[in-house]
Amino acid sequence: MEVVPTTLPVFENAASRGAAEKTFVIFGGRRGGTTAVAGVCQRLGLHLGDNLETNLEDLVFRKETGIEEIAEAIAERNAARPVWGWKHPTPHAYLKQIVPNLRNPRFIVVSRDTTAHAAGMLEREERDIEESLRLHVRTERQNLDFVFSHQLPTLFVSYEKLVVKPAATIKELADFLGAEVTSRKFREIGSFIHPGYYEPVDRSGKVKTRIKQFFRRTRAMA
């Protein structure tokens, strides 16, 4: 029986996969599941920063920081480690400008079901239903435009698939990262993506705190 993939890789190539130096950027949309995917990547060994917020974001990589400061941070991270990355749901205010500063950039783009994503924004932000739905569509289009204009290795990851088919999605994420997945890792990650909450970890890999989230597990198999 043919195994149907849960993620979609585009513009992948052997040179990028085999390179010793890689920089991963995880993005998607606000309330769109990027924290869950970033948490999986972190547990697979991807360094996302030393002083992370509970949503696994590094405050350096915010649009308010400024391009020069972000470029300096990238140079510092490049000097410190060959493989690293960061998570920012909506980095487009600066991402195009700093792509040349990234060594072998590899993007992980997280998508979420239209209704669930819009409902998440409606619940957590001061938006009405129409505005939330339109913002979802604009975000998806912006992400697609960025990926297809740059044509760099990218993995599209569905938040719903991660929740419904965690084993397959974790394996495909690990393959894109070039990471090894052990049975222990599977158990740890399975606990992390338990529906209803997530558990950010500090840089030592130990559970730091349990943060309530307002996402619900999708039961239907897509």
N, C-alpha and C positions, 0 to 999 in steps of 0.2 A: 504494500500500500504506500502510495506516494505521501511523503511528509510535506504538509503545506506550511510554508514559513509564516511567522507571526509579524515579522518586521520586513521592511523594504529597503535594501541597500541600492544606492545609485552612485554612479561615477567612481565605484571602487576600482582599485588597481593594485597589482602586485607590489609595485615600488612603494606605494604608500603603506600598505599592510606590513611590509618587511622592514620599513625604516626604523632605525633605533630611536629617533626623536619624533614625538607626536604631541600635538596639542588638540585637545578635545573641547568643543564648546557645546553645551547642552541648552537648548532653548525651545520655545513652543508658543506659549501664551499664558497670561495670568489665569490662575485657577485651572490650568490645563494639564496637570499631572507631572510637571517637570521635577518637582521635589521627589516624587516617588522614583522616577527614573534615575535622577541624580544619586539618590540613596543606594540604589542597586549598583550603580557604577562605582560609588565610593567603596562599597563592600567588596567589589571585585578588584579593588586595589588602586583605583584612579584617585590621585591626589587632587582635591578640589580647593585646597587652601588650608591655612592653619587657624584662622580665627573666623569661623563660619557662624552665620546666623542660624537659628533653629530651622530655617527653611533651606539650609545648605547653600546659601548665597554668600559670596565674598563681597563685602561692601566696596572693595576697590573697583570692581567691575560693574559700576552703575553709571548711567548716562550723566549723572550730576558730577561725576568725578573729573571729567575732562579728558580729552584725547591724549594730551601729553602725559598725564599721570598714569593713564591706562597703559600707554606704550612703555613707560618706565617700569611698571609692574610686570609687564610681559617679559621685558629684558631681564629683570631680576629672576623671574620664575624659570626662564630658559637657562640661565646660568646655574640655577640651583638643582635642576633635575631634568632628565631627558624627556620624560612623559608626565604630563600634567593636564589640568583642564579647569573649567569653571562652569557654573550653572547660572544662567540669567534668563528668566522667561521671555523678556522682550529686549534684546540687546541691539536692535537695528539702528538706534540713534548713533551708534559708534562702530558697529561690527564691520561694515564695508571698509571703513577707513583703516582699521587695524589688521585686516586679513594679511597684508604683506609682512606684518611683524610676526606672524605665527609660523612656527616651524611645522611643516607637514600638517596643516589643519585638517581635522576630521570632525564633522558636525553630527550631532545627534538631535534630531528634530522630533519633538513629542507632540502628538495630536490627541484629541479627545472627541468623543461623540458630541455632535452639535448641540443636542438638547442638554446633555449633562454639563458641557462647558458653559453654555449660556446661563443655565440655572445656577452654576457655581458663582459666576460673576454677578448675577442678580441677587444672590444671597449675601455676598460679601462686599459688594460695591453698590453705590447709589446709582443704579441704572434701571431702566425699565426693560421689559421683555424684548421689544423691538430693537432697542439699542444694543442689548446683550447679544442678540442673534446676529446683528449686523457686524458687531465687533469681532465675533467669532469668525465670520466669513472673511473679513478684512485681514485678520491675523493669519489665517490659513493661506490666503493669497500672498501676503507679504513674505511668509516663510518659503512658499514655493518659488516665488520670483527670485528670492535671494539664492536658493539652492541651484536653480537652473541657469541663473546668470553667471554663477561662479564655477559650476561644474567641478566641485571638489568632493572627495569621498564623504558621503552622507548616509546615515541610517535613519529612516523614518520609523518611529516607535509609537504604537498605540497604547495609551494608558489602559484602555479597556482590555486589550489583549494581555497586557502584563498581569492584570488582576485575574482574568479568566484562565489564561494559559501561562502561568508564571514560569514553569520549567523551560518550555520552549523559548519564551521571550528572553529569559535570563541567559540561556545558552547562546542565543543569537547576539545579545548585547556583549557577552564575554568574547565571542568570536570577533566582533568589530573592534573591541578594545585590545584584543590580543592577550586576554587574561585567561587564567586557568580557573575552572570551576570544580571545587571539591564538594563532597557530600556535606561537609561542615558548612561550607559557604551557602549551599542550597538551603540548609536549615535556617541559617542566620537571615538570609534574604527573605525566605518565606515568612518569617516572623515579622520582618520589617514591612512587608506589603499586606499584612493582615488587614482586612477591610475595616475602616472606621478610625484608624490612627496610623501614625508612622513614628518611628523611633530614631531621631537623628543621633549620630555618634560623633564623638570627638576624634581627634587625629590618631589616638591610640587604638581606635577601633572598638572601644567599649561603649555600651549604651550610656548616654548622658541623661536623657530625659524623654518622657513620652508626651507628645504634643497632639492634642485633639485636632482632627481634620474634618472638614465637612464634605468628604466625598463618600459616595456609596458604591458598593460593589455591583458591578454589572453582571447580572445572572445569565442573560441571553448570550448564546454563542454566535458570534458574527460569522 
